[in-house]
Amino acid sequence: MRSKELEYEGSSSVESNILEFRKIFHLDDLETELCIFLFIMSTWNEFQSFFEHHLMCNYYQGRKKLSVMLNCRESQLVKALSGKLYQIGILQKGEFRGEFELEPVFRQQLVDLSPGEFKTQFIKPLKVDS
């Protein structure tokens, strides 16, 4: 059957890195989906044109639309935007119209680093002096 030939069998380094990031920081589904959405929006022009420029999903006035797309309440989205992702520096907030985006360095690490390298960017072994 043709559909069996089209099934996705692997995972990209970006996919693996996002899953690793989720494990490291114990992200919930909404936080993970928000990262994926913002990554895609910042990476593909057509997606960015529609969701950022037309619907303004990453601005204050577009939060209701974004919460519908992420299948959550607007209050849950507001909590995710000001919670863990912002506190660890992955989510960057602007001063203009309440916009938010992935930190550019993090976005680039998702693309450039292998899953093993990605993990070591956030976790470093502590040296114990004896």
N, C-alpha and C positions, 0 to 999 in steps of 0.2 A: 504494500500500500504506500502511496506517495507521501502521505503525512508522516509515516514512520521514518522516511528518509530525511525529512526536514527537522526532526526532533533535535534539540540541543543536547549535546552529550558531555560537554565539559564546563569549565568555568574560566573566566578571564582573570588576569591578575587583579583588575579593579574589583571584580566580584569577591575574590578571595581576600583582598585587603579590607573591604568593607565588612565581611564576615569576621575577620580577625579583629578589626576595630570594635565591632559589636561585642565580642567576647571580652576583650581587654577592659572596656569601660562599662560593661553590663548595660548596654543600651537596650531600651525596649523597642517594640515594633515601630512605634511612631517615630522615635528618634532615628532609627535606622532608615525608615522610608523617607524621612525628611532629608537625610544626608544623600540618599540616592537621587531624590528629586532635584535637589540643589546641584548635585554633581552633573546630572544630565542637562539641566538648564544652563549651566555654565560652560558646557562642553560642546553642545550642538546648536548651531545658529538658528535652525528652524524652530527648535524647541524653545530656545531663549526668546526668539521673536514673538512667538505666540504667548507663552506663559509669563514672561517678564514684561515685555513691551505692550502687549495687547490686554491681557487679563490682569497684569500687575500683581501676580501671586506672591512675589517676595517684597511687597510693600504693605504698609498698614491697611490700606483700603482693599487689598486683595486677599486678606487673611481668611475671610469667610469662604471664598472660592477654593483656596488651598486646603482648608479644613474639610470641605466636601470631597475634594480629590483624594485626600489622605484618609478619608472615612473616619473622622474624629470630630469631637466637639471643638468649637473655637477656643474654649477655655483650656482644653488639653493642648492645643497647638500653642497657645500663649505660654503655657507652662513649659513645653518642650523648647520653645525659642529662648526662654530666659533661664533654662535649667542647665543640665550637665554639658550640653554641646557648647553653650556660651561660656560657661565657667572654665572649661578646659581649653578654650581658645580655638575651637573648630568652626564655630559660627561667628561671623563678623557682622556687627550691626553698624549701619551708616547713620548719619545725622539727618539725612534728607528723606522725608516722608516715611520714616520707619522701616527703611529697607533692610534686608539681611541677605547674606550669602555665605557660602563656604569660604573659609580662609584660603586665599590663593596658594599658600605653601602646602597646606593639607591636600587641596585638590590636585596639585602637581605630584605629591607623594603617592596618591592613589594610582596615578598613571605610571609613574617612573619606577617605583620600587617593586621588587619581587615580594611575594608574601612574607618570606623570611626576613628580608631587609625592613619591610614595613613594620613588623612586630618589634624589631630592635630600636626603632625610632621612638617608641613609647615606653618600652620596658628595658631598663638597664640593671644588671645585677649589682647589688650593693657589696662593697668590699668590707669585710669584717676584720678589724684589727684585733689581733690576739695578744 
